[in-house]
Every structure is written in structure tokens, then in C-alpha cells.
Amino acid sequence: MYAGTLCFDLLLGDVRSLKEKRSVVRPIVAELHRKFAVSVAETGDQDLYRRAEIGIAVVSGDLGHLKDVLDRCERWMTARPEVELLSARQRVHGDDE
């Protein structure tokens, strides 16, 4: 069994309030969950309206599949025009740890 995590540090575009931030972040979280069948949540920077941290978790029996899902999530996020991806941190945990 393998578990993988991916954490995005995002800079939001023309956002001036926490309410506007929610209107940008919530659809991203929902689409990642729907499109890639991953667990996903806003995990940090909740009090900053121009920054967001989104965390993703995946569990799989196949390491190749797990890495493919995480890589596709990262490419999808990079292509989002309403956010700037400042960093993406990917970690994989296996049975041997």
C-alpha cells in the first residue's frame, strides 16, 4: 500500500476578501475531488485572502498509479488561470517506512 500527499501553495488573483477567496477555492477543491477521486481540502492560510494552501491525499496499491494521479493533479492546478502556483510539495509513503 502507498499513500501520497500533494500540497499546493497558491497566490490568488484579483481577490479582495475572504468571501471572494471562498468563491475561488471551493470550486477548485470540488473539481479536484470529482475529477481525480482524491481527498482534498484547504489546509492552510485560511485567514489570508490572497493566499491558499490546498492539500491532497491518495491511497493506492500501485505506486505508478499513485504518482500518475498526483502528477495529473499538479498539471491541472498549473493550468488554472485564476491562481498562481507558488509551490507544490509531493510526498509518497510506502510499506517500507
C-alpha positions in Angstrom: 0.0 0.0 0.0 1.2 3.5 -0.8 -0.1 6.8 0.4 0.8 10.1 -1.4 0.3 13.7 -0.5 0.5 16.8 -2.5 0.4 20.3 -1.1 -0.2 23.4 -3.2 0.8 26.9 -2.1 -1.4 29.3 -4.2 -1.5 33.0 -4.8 -5.0 34.1 -5.8 -5.6 36.7 -8.4 -7.9 39.6 -8.0 -9.3 38.7 -4.6 -10.2 41.3 -2.1 -12.0 39.5 0.7 -12.3 36.1 2.4 -15.7 35.7 0.7 -14.2 36.1 -2.7 -11.4 33.7 -1.8 -14.0 31.1 -0.9 -15.6 31.6 -4.3 -12.3 30.7 -6.0 -11.0 28.0 -3.7 -14.3 26.0 -3.2 -14.7 25.1 -6.9 -11.1 24.1 -7.2 -11.4 21.7 -4.2 -14.6 20.3 -5.6 -13.2 19.8 -9.1 -10.1 18.1 -7.8 -12.2 15.7 -5.8 -14.6 15.0 -8.7 -12.1 14.7 -11.5 -9.3 12.8 -9.8 -11.2 10.9 -6.9 -8.7 12.3 -4.3 -9.2 13.5 -0.8 -8.7 17.3 -0.9 -9.2 20.2 1.5 -8.0 23.8 2.1 -5.3 23.1 4.7 -3.7 26.4 5.5 -3.7 30.2 5.1 -7.4 30.4 5.9 -7.1 33.9 7.3 -5.2 35.3 4.3 -7.4 36.3 1.4 -4.9 36.3 -1.4 -3.1 33.0 -0.4 -4.4 29.4 -0.1 -2.9 26.1 0.8 -4.6 23.1 -0.7 -3.7 19.5 0.4 -4.4 16.3 -1.5 -4.1 12.7 -0.3 -4.3 9.5 -2.4 -4.0 5.8 -1.3 -3.2 3.1 -3.9 -1.8 -0.4 -4.1 0.1 0.6 -7.2 2.9 3.1 -6.9 2.8 4.0 -10.6 -0.9 4.8 -10.4 -0.4 6.9 -7.3 2.3 9.0 -8.9 0.3 9.4 -12.0 -2.7 10.8 -10.1 -0.6 13.2 -8.1 1.2 14.4 -11.3 -2.1 14.9 -13.1 -3.4 16.9 -10.2 -0.3 19.1 -10.3 -0.6 19.7 -14.1 -4.3 20.5 -13.7 -3.5 23.1 -11.0 -0.7 24.6 -13.0 -3.2 25.2 -15.9 -5.7 27.2 -13.7 -5.8 30.8 -14.9 -7.3 32.2 -11.7 -4.4 31.1 -9.4 -0.6 31.2 -9.5 1.0 28.0 -8.3 3.9 29.2 -6.0 5.0 25.7 -5.0 3.9 22.1 -5.0 5.3 19.6 -2.5 4.7 15.9 -3.2 5.5 13.0 -0.8 5.0 9.3 -1.1 4.9 6.9 1.8 5.2 3.1 1.3 5.0 -0.1 3.3 8.8 0.0 3.9 8.6 3.2 6.0 
